[in-house]
Amino acid sequence: MPASHRLHRTKLIVTLGPATESEETIGQLIDLGVDVFRLNMSHAKHEWAARMAKSVRRLSVERQRHVAVLFDLTGPSIRTGDLKEPYSLNIGDLVEFRREGTEPTIPLSTTVNYGGMMDDVAEGRTLVVDNGTLLMEIRSRQDERIICEVKNAGTLGSRRHINLPGTRLNLPAMTEKDRNDLALAIACDADYVAGSFVRDAAHVHEIRHAIEALEGHAQVVAKIEDQEAVRNIDSIIQASDVIMIARGDLGIEVAFEELPILQRRIVKRCHELSRRVIVATQLLDSMIQNPTPTRAEVTDCSNAVFEEADALMLSGETSVGKHPLRCVDALVRIAARIERSGGLGYGQGVLLREERQKTARAAVMLADSMPDAKLVVLTRRGVLANHTAMLRPRSASFFAFTPKESVCRQLALTRNVTPVQMPFAANIDETIQRASALLVERGDITPGTPLVIVSDILSNHIAANSILLHHA
């Protein structure tokens, strides 16, 4: 899509599901401006996920859009077992959580898929079920089971997610299911793989090594979902390609009044350390049922755009909601309006530790000083384009030229960049002429437009970080 047609700099990630699985709807979502489609492997069957990835690829090619596919691994989450019928719980009821293969000792009993939970927890700590729907206190702990007291009335169903705020869990980074799902992701040529419940840099490295072992090229998204991840945030940011602030579980793990502060702190730190960042979960939650967002949701989305996050992600709103197209339209409208009002300016605080980053800073300053100039990045792997984007140029979306389609798709998550696939010539001057001519041909610029071109590509077999002012 030519930059002139893009009304927003913030990238949009949409989760596919029953509400959006038809090819017609996927095509409409791409037309609305969706940049990345997420496949949530906590719920997706392999056959369905493979079909969705194939549809996204074909429909985006038809539209000449570089749209990415993100496989979101389930991760080492703790879930309850299967129940014949949901339990209706009242305050004061006792509920048993036990290892699989053991027999119940009280009427309200369910298994958990993580037997080590009994060793990790302590009496008196809080146990949260189903994203905060049920709160319980751990009353007693034994080798094979714990007994909890219900603190609020509600319903306990099958395979409900369990949180243990403040408890250090000795879960693996990847489960056997994750490894099977990752093999599918690589077979589908996934652009991104998200690791759930990442707690430290070692977990990120394990996921990356697993991708490399399968000869995949997917970049790693680390989901920040608990207090331990927050404590290790710097090392996780540096080990990852992208950070996702997954506010659902994170909002349960920390006091809810701390969540906005943590979000802003993590976004700022991602800017400083030059890593892309996604804000996710419950952005437009009421629109799962309603055709318009609440005013609080509009303000929440606006804050994420004002913080200049790279991307915003919709989950249930588009996977199972009644109004998926309206949700995307609402997010586009909010992003476009807030971007016109300016942002927090965290891009000014990027720590320039590499020569490439310093070159990008000089190019951005030059482009920003010339009202009519367009910024162009020539990059083989997308690294320079990402560094440039993290500096948050004030000019309209800039162009990143690269020979590889896969790099174009991985730049679909980078704020304010329009990726363009084009083979590079052996000589950088010819590459610049080709890029300039292509932008004129596409209607992105007019002849004579000043182009600030920043490059780190090989020229006559020499790696050169360079800036050039060229007129189309």
N, C-alpha and C positions, 0 to 999 in steps of 0.2 A: 504494500500500500504506500503510495507516495506520501511524503511527510505532510504535504499540504492538505491531505485528507484526514490526517490524524489530529483529533481535537484535544488529545490529552497526552501528557508525557509519562504519567504513571502507568505501568503495565498492569494488565488484568489477567488473573488466573481464575479459571472456572473449573469446578469439580463436575465431572460427568456422572450421570446416574439415570434411573428410570425416567426422570422428567426431561432428560436432554439427550437420550441415546439415539434418537432418530437422525439420519443423515441430514434431513431438512433442517432440524433444529441446530445441529452442529454448524451447518453452513450459515445459518442466520446469526449465530453467536460470533463466528469469524467476521462476518460482515459488520457486526456491531463494534468490533475492535478487540475481541479476546485474543490474547497473545500466547497463552499457555493453557493446555487442558490437563487437569489432574485426574489420575485414576487412583482411587483410594482402595488399596489392596486389603484393607480391613474388611471390606464388604464385597469386592469384585471377584468373580470367577475368572479363571484364566482365559477361557474361550471368549468371554465377553470383553475382557480387557484387551486381548489381541485384536478383536474386531473393532473396538473403539479406536485403538492406536492407528490401525490401517485406514479407518474412515477419516480421521483427522489429517493424516498425511495426504490422502488423495484430494480431499476437499480444500485444503490449504494450497496445494499445488495448482488446482484449478483456478483459485483466486489470486495466484501469484503473491501469496503471503507466506512469510517465514514463521510458522506457528509451531511451538514446542510441545512435547509430551512429557509429563512428569509422573513417574510412578512413585506413589507414597507408600512405603513399607509400613506394615502394622507395628513393628518394633516389639520390644519385650513388655507388652502391656499385661496387666493382671486382670483377668476376667472371671466372673462367676460361671458355674456350670449350667447345664440344661435343666430346666424345671418343667414338670408336666403342666403345671399351671402357675402363673405369677403369684407371689405371696403378697397379701395385703397386710401391711405392717402398721402398728400403732406405737405411740410413744411408750417406752418401757419394755417392749418386746425384746426377747433375746434371740439372736440369729447366730447360727454356727457356720463358720467357713472352715472347710477341712480339705486335707490332701485328697487327690483323686485316688480311688481304690479303697478308701476307708468308709466305714459305716457311720450313719448319723447317730447322734446321741440325744438330740432334741428334735421336736417336730419341724421347726423352721431351720432347715439346714441345706447348704449347697456346697459344692466343691469349688476349688479355685485351680487355675491352670499353672500356678507357680507354687510348687511345694515348699520352696525356700522361704515363703512369706512368714511362716510360723517362727522361723529363726531370726528374721529381721525386725519384727515388730516388738513393741513393748506395751505392757498394760498401762492403761490411762491415756494412750495416744488416740488420735482421731482416725477413723476410717470413713472414706467418702465413696459413695456408690453412684454410678450413672451421672457423672458430671455435676455432682452437687445436689442431685435430687434427694438422696438419702444421706443423713449424717449419723454416724454411730461412734460409740466409745468402746474401745477394747477393754473388756472386763477381766478376761482370764486367757492365759496362753499355755498351750500344751505342745508336745512334740508334733502332733498330727492335726491340731485344730486350734482355733481361737473362738471365743464366745464374745459377741458384741451386743451392747444395749442400744436400741433404736432411740434416736434423739428427736426425730420428727416423723410424722405419719407419711406413708407413701407406699409405692408398689415396687417390689423387687422381681425383675424378670430374668430371663435366661441371658447368659453371655454379656452381662453388664460390666462396664469398666470400673475398676477399683483404683482409687488414689489413696496414698498414705502420706499426707503432708508432713514434711520434716523428717521422714524416715529414710535412712540410707538403704536402698535395696541392692542386693547383689545379683542383679539380673544381667544376662549376657547382652552384648550390643545387638546381636542378630540371632533370631530363632531359626529353626529348621524351615519354618514357613517363609520367613524373610528370604532365606537363601533360594528357595524354590521360586518365590515371586521375583527375586532379582534376576534369576536366570531367564524368566519370561521377559522382564524389562529389557535386558540386553538383546534378546532375540528380536524384540520389537524395535530395536534401535532407539531406546529411550534417550532423551536429551538430558533429563534430570532424574535423579533418584533421591527421595527424601528419607532420611533416617529419623524414626520417631523415638522420643525419649532419650535423645543423645545426652549423656551426662558429662563426658569429658572428651578431650582431643583423641584419646586412644580409640574411642568408639567411632569417631569420624574416620580415622586411619583404617580401622577394620573394614568399614563399608567401602572405602576407596580401594583397598587391596582386593576385596572380593570382586569389585567391578573390573579391575585390571586383570584379575585371574581369568575372567570370562571374556577378556579382550573387548570390553565395552569402552565407550568414550563418554558416558554420562557423567555430568558434574554432580557434586554432592551438596544437597540441601540439608542443613542440620536444624532440626526442630527443637526449639527451646521450650521445655514443658515442665521443668521442676526446679526446685531451689538449688540442687547440686549443679545443674547446668548454668544457672545464674552465677554461682560462685566461680565457675570455671569459664566464664564467658569469653575472656580474651583468648585463651588457648583454643577454644572451640571455633571462634571467629577465624583465627589464623589458619586452622586446619581445614576449614570448609571453603566451598565456592560461594555459597549463599547461606544466609541465616533466615529461618522462619520463626517469627514470634507467634507461637501457637497458643493463643490466649485462653483457649478452653481449659486445658489441663493446667496451664500456668496459673490461671485465675483461681483454680482450686488449691493449688500447692502454696500460694502466697495469699496474704490478706488482700481482699479485693481492692481496698483503697490504695494498696501499693502498686497495683497493676499498671495504671497510667504512667507512674514514675519509672517503673521498670521498662515499659515500652519505649519511652523517650530516651532513657539511658542506653538501651541496647541499640536503638537506631543511631544515636549519636556515635556510639563506639564503633559501629559498623562503618560509618562514614570515616572516622579517624583512621581505621585500619584498612580502609579501601576494600570492603566486602559488600556485596549486594544484600538487601534485606527485604523480607516480605512481612507484611502485617496480615494476620489471618484470624479467622473464627468470629462468628456472630456479628459480622459487619452490618448485615441487613437481615438479621434473624427473624424479625417480625414478618418479612416479606415471604417467608415460607408459606404463610397463610394469606397475608394481606397484599393488595396491589400497590401500596405506597409505603415508603419507609417511615418510621417514627422520626420525630425531629431530633431525638437523642442519637439515633443511628446516623442521621445526616451529619451531625456534629462530630461523631466518632470517626466516620470516614474522612471528614474534612481535616481532622487533626492528623490522621495518618498521611494524607496528601501534603499537608502543611509541613510535616516533619520530613517530607521529601523521601519517603520510602520508595524503593524501586518498584514494588508491586503490591497490590491488594488482592486477597484471595477469598473467593466465595466457596462455601462448602455445601451445607444442606440447602441453602437458598436455591442452588441450581441443580443439585443432584436429585432432590426429592420435593422441592418446593413447587407451588402452584404457578409461580410467575417468574420463571428463570430469565426470560428476555427482558422483562421489566426491571429485574434486579441489575442486569448488566447496563441497561440504559441509564438507570439511576446512578450507578457508579461512574459511568462516563460523564454524566452531567455534573456530578459533584467534583470529580477530578478536574475537569476542564475549567470550572469556575474558580476553584481554589487556586489552581496553578497561575491564573491571571493575577491573583492578589499577592503572589510572592510566597516565599517559604522561610523556614527557620535559618537557612544558611549554614548548615553543618558542613557543607562541602568546603567551606573556607578553612575548616579545621583538619583536613586530611593530612596525615603525617607523611611527608614526602621522603620516603626512604630509598627510592630507586631513581636512577637517571631517567627512566621512562616516565615516571610520575612527574618529575620536574619539567620535562619536555612538554608533557600534556598540560601542566599548569600554565606554562608560557603561551601555548597555543590557545587555551581557553581565554586567557587575559586579552590576547590580541583579538580574537573573534568577538569577545564581549565589548571591546572598545570601538568596533566598527558596526554601526547599526544594521547595515545591509549585508554583512558578511555571513557566509555559511561555513560551518565547521565540518571538515572531512577527515576521517581517520582511515589509514591504510593498515590493515592488520591481518596476519595469517591465522593466529589462534584466538583472537578476540581480547587478549590481555590489555593491549593499549586502549582499546575501545572502552573496556570496563574502567580502567584508570581515569580516562577522560570523563566518563559519565559520573564517576564519584565526585568530581570537582563541581558538579551541578552547573554547567554553562547556563548563562541567562538567555542566550539566544534560543530560537526555536530548535526543535529536535535535530540532532546532527546525524551525519551519514557515516556508517562504518562499512567500508568495502573489504571483502575477503573472498578468496577463491572457493571456499568450502561452504556447501549448504548446511552441514552440521554446525559450523561456527555461527552462521546466520541464525539458526534456530536457538542456539545457546545464548545469543544476544537478545532473544525475544524477551528475556527477563530483566534486561538492563534498562533502567530509566532513561527516557529521552533519546534513545538511539533508534535510527532506522537502518537495519542491516540491508546491504546490497551485495548479492553474489556477482562476482566478476573475476575472470582469470587475470592474473598479474602478468605483465610483460617482463622480459628479462631486464629491461631498463626502466627505472622509476619515472623518468620523464614521459615515456610512452604510457605508462600506467596512469599517470595523472591526466594526460590528455583523454584517455579512454573514459576515466571516471567522470571528468567534466562533461564530455559529450553525452554520456549516458544520463546524467542528471538533467541536462537540457532536453534530451529526447523524452524522458519520462515526465517532463513538465514540472519538476521539482524546483528548478531555477530558470532564470532567463539569461540569454547571452550577456556577458559583461559582469555578471554577479561575482563579487570578490569571494574567493574560497581560501580559507585558512586550512592548509593541509598538513597534518601531522602524521608521521610514519615511523615505523621501526622495522620495515621490511628490508630484505637484502637488495643492495644495489651494486651491480658489478662485483658480487661475491663479498661485499663488505656490509656488516650490520651497521646501520646508521640511524640514530634518532635524529629526526630532522623536522623542521617547520618551514613551510613555503607558502607565500602569498601568491595566488594564481587567479587570473580573471578568466572566467568561462568564455 
